[in-house]
Amino acid sequence: MIWWLRRRGAFGLLPGVLLGFALGIGLTLNVIFVFPSFLGNYAMATELSNFLCLIPSIGLIVCLERRMPSVERSAVRRLDARDITLVSGFALLATAVASAMSFLGPEAMWTAARNNLLFCGLALGAWPLLGHRATLLPVFWMIHSMFLGGRGHNDPYPWVIVTEEARVAHAAVGAVAVFLAGVLSLVCLTPRTER
């Protein structure tokens, strides 16, 4: 058990990622960027903390990529179930940390928590198919949500989710659905010998 936790980075990598995420979103509160719109009618404004929500999703993929398939195939215990528990638990922990920091700024922290779930779900869902390149999917989602623009001033397209305000219900439901789909993809699509 200790060997597996050390190998996956549960003692060094994941705590460092969580600390960087929490400090990053706490220190960049209310720093707003406005990007030009290439396809939409209106440019979208977003907080810098939304970009920092990519940090946990990248950490999860690094954690999963630290496997040793040749050694782990002969493991007595089911490491695949432990991997799924570790990465989904860490994603939920990072979301809970962002939510707990809501005393700094409720809107920004609830948005960061929601976007963390979205990005972690995208990364976990893409990992069985793309491997270490799965980190690109949340990054591309963030880029396209910035440069696609919106339907109106501060009115993004509903499926973008990232730039929606914290109180928008469909964005929260969408982020949770993407996260659950990512975990399900991780459970169903990764061959057992590769976990």
C-alpha positions as CSV (number, residue, x, y, z in Angstrom):
1,M,0.0,0.0,0.0
2,I,2.7,2.5,1.0
3,W,4.7,1.6,-2.2
4,W,1.6,2.3,-4.4
5,L,0.9,5.6,-2.7
6,R,4.5,6.7,-3.1
7,R,4.6,5.6,-6.7
8,R,1.4,7.6,-7.5
9,G,2.7,10.7,-5.7
10,A,0.2,10.7,-2.9
11,F,2.8,12.0,-0.5
12,G,4.5,14.6,-2.6
13,L,2.8,15.3,-5.9
14,L,-0.8,15.5,-5.0
15,P,-0.4,17.6,-1.8
16,G,1.8,20.0,-3.8
17,V,-0.8,20.2,-6.5
18,L,-3.6,20.9,-3.9
19,L,-1.5,23.6,-2.2
20,G,-0.6,25.3,-5.5
21,F,-4.3,25.2,-6.5
22,A,-5.6,26.6,-3.2
23,L,-2.9,29.3,-3.1
24,G,-3.3,30.2,-6.7
25,I,-7.1,30.7,-6.7
26,G,-6.8,32.5,-3.3
27,L,-4.2,35.0,-4.5
28,T,-5.7,35.7,-7.9
29,L,-9.1,36.5,-6.7
30,N,-10.8,39.3,-8.7
31,V,-8.1,39.4,-11.3
32,I,-10.1,39.5,-14.6
33,F,-9.1,39.1,-18.2
34,V,-11.0,39.9,-21.3
35,F,-10.1,37.9,-24.4
36,P,-11.0,38.9,-28.0
37,S,-13.9,36.9,-29.6
38,F,-13.0,35.2,-32.8
39,L,-16.3,33.5,-33.5
40,G,-18.9,35.0,-31.2
41,N,-20.4,38.5,-31.1
42,Y,-19.1,39.5,-27.7
43,A,-15.8,39.1,-25.9
44,M,-15.9,37.1,-22.6
45,A,-14.4,38.2,-19.3
46,T,-13.0,35.6,-17.0
47,E,-11.1,35.4,-13.8
48,L,-7.5,34.2,-13.7
49,S,-8.5,31.6,-11.1
50,N,-10.4,29.8,-13.9
51,F,-7.1,29.1,-15.6
52,L,-5.7,27.8,-12.3
53,C,-8.5,25.3,-12.1
54,L,-6.5,23.3,-14.7
55,I,-3.8,22.5,-12.1
56,P,-5.6,19.6,-10.4
57,S,-6.6,17.9,-13.7
58,I,-3.0,18.0,-14.8
59,G,-1.9,16.6,-11.5
60,L,-4.4,13.7,-11.8
61,I,-3.0,12.7,-15.2
62,V,0.6,12.9,-13.9
63,C,-0.5,10.7,-11.0
64,L,-2.0,8.1,-13.4
65,E,1.0,8.2,-15.7
66,R,3.3,7.2,-12.9
67,R,2.2,3.6,-13.2
68,M,4.6,0.6,-13.7
69,P,2.4,-1.7,-15.8
70,S,4.9,-4.6,-16.0
71,V,5.1,-4.7,-12.2
72,E,1.5,-3.9,-11.5
73,R,0.1,-6.7,-13.7
74,S,1.4,-9.2,-11.1
75,A,0.0,-7.3,-8.1
76,V,-2.2,-9.3,-5.7
77,R,-4.4,-6.4,-4.8
78,R,-6.6,-4.5,-7.3
79,L,-4.6,-1.4,-8.1
80,D,-7.1,-0.3,-10.7
81,A,-9.8,0.3,-8.1
82,R,-7.3,2.1,-5.9
83,D,-6.3,4.3,-8.8
84,I,-9.9,5.3,-9.5
85,T,-10.5,6.0,-5.8
86,L,-7.4,8.0,-5.5
87,V,-7.9,10.3,-8.5
88,S,-11.7,10.8,-8.1
89,G,-11.2,11.4,-4.3
90,F,-8.5,14.0,-5.0
91,A,-10.7,15.8,-7.6
92,L,-13.5,15.9,-5.0
93,L,-11.0,17.1,-2.3
94,A,-9.8,19.9,-4.5
95,T,-13.4,20.9,-5.2
96,A,-14.1,20.9,-1.5
97,V,-11.1,23.0,-0.8
98,A,-12.2,25.6,-3.3
99,S,-15.7,25.6,-1.9
100,A,-14.4,25.9,1.7
101,M,-12.5,29.1,0.6
102,S,-15.8,30.8,-0.3
103,F,-15.3,33.3,2.6
104,L,-12.6,35.0,0.3
105,G,-15.2,35.5,-2.4
106,P,-18.2,33.3,-2.8
107,E,-18.8,33.8,-6.5
108,A,-15.1,33.2,-7.5
109,M,-14.6,30.1,-5.3
110,W,-17.9,28.4,-6.3
111,T,-16.9,29.0,-9.9
112,A,-13.4,27.6,-9.3
113,A,-14.9,24.5,-7.6
114,R,-17.3,23.9,-10.5
115,N,-14.6,24.4,-13.1
116,N,-12.2,22.1,-11.2
117,L,-14.8,19.3,-11.4
118,L,-15.3,20.0,-15.2
119,F,-11.6,19.9,-16.0
120,C,-10.9,16.8,-13.9
121,G,-13.8,15.0,-15.6
122,L,-12.5,15.9,-19.0
123,A,-9.0,14.8,-18.2
124,L,-10.1,11.5,-16.6
125,G,-12.4,10.7,-19.4
126,A,-9.7,11.3,-22.0
127,W,-6.9,9.5,-20.2
128,P,-7.8,5.9,-21.3
129,L,-7.8,7.1,-24.9
130,L,-5.0,9.7,-25.0
131,G,-2.7,8.8,-22.2
132,H,-0.4,11.6,-21.1
133,R,-1.9,13.9,-23.8
134,A,-5.3,13.9,-21.9
135,T,-4.2,17.1,-20.2
136,L,-4.7,18.9,-23.5
137,L,-8.5,18.4,-23.5
138,P,-9.2,20.6,-20.5
139,V,-6.7,23.2,-21.8
140,F,-8.3,23.2,-25.2
141,W,-11.8,23.5,-23.5
142,M,-10.5,26.6,-21.6
143,I,-9.0,28.2,-24.7
144,H,-12.1,27.6,-26.8
145,S,-14.4,28.9,-24.1
146,M,-12.3,32.2,-24.0
147,F,-12.0,32.8,-27.7
148,L,-15.5,31.6,-28.8
149,G,-17.2,34.6,-27.3
150,G,-20.7,34.7,-26.1
151,R,-24.3,35.3,-27.2
152,G,-24.3,38.7,-25.4
153,H,-22.4,40.8,-22.9
154,N,-21.6,38.4,-20.0
155,D,-23.9,35.8,-21.6
156,P,-21.7,32.8,-22.7
157,Y,-23.0,29.9,-24.7
158,P,-24.7,27.4,-22.3
159,W,-22.4,24.4,-23.2
160,V,-19.2,26.4,-22.4
161,I,-19.7,26.2,-18.6
162,V,-16.3,27.7,-17.7
163,T,-17.3,31.4,-18.1
164,E,-20.8,31.0,-16.5
165,E,-21.5,32.7,-13.2
166,A,-21.5,30.6,-10.0
167,R,-25.3,30.7,-9.5
168,V,-26.1,29.2,-13.0
169,A,-27.6,25.8,-12.3
170,H,-27.1,24.2,-15.7
171,A,-23.4,24.9,-15.5
172,A,-23.1,23.1,-12.1
173,V,-25.1,20.2,-13.4
174,G,-23.0,20.0,-16.6
175,A,-19.8,20.0,-14.6
176,V,-21.0,17.2,-12.3
177,A,-22.2,15.2,-15.3
178,V,-18.8,15.6,-17.1
179,F,-17.0,14.5,-13.9
180,L,-19.2,11.4,-13.5
181,A,-18.7,10.6,-17.2
182,G,-15.0,10.9,-16.8
183,V,-14.9,8.6,-13.8
184,L,-17.1,6.1,-15.7
185,S,-14.8,6.3,-18.7
186,L,-11.9,5.6,-16.4
187,V,-13.7,2.5,-15.0
188,C,-14.9,1.1,-18.3
189,L,-12.4,2.0,-21.0
190,T,-9.0,1.3,-19.3
191,P,-7.9,-2.3,-19.9
192,R,-7.3,-4.0,-16.6
193,T,-3.7,-5.0,-17.5
194,E,-2.9,-1.4,-18.1
195,R,-4.1,-0.1,-14.8
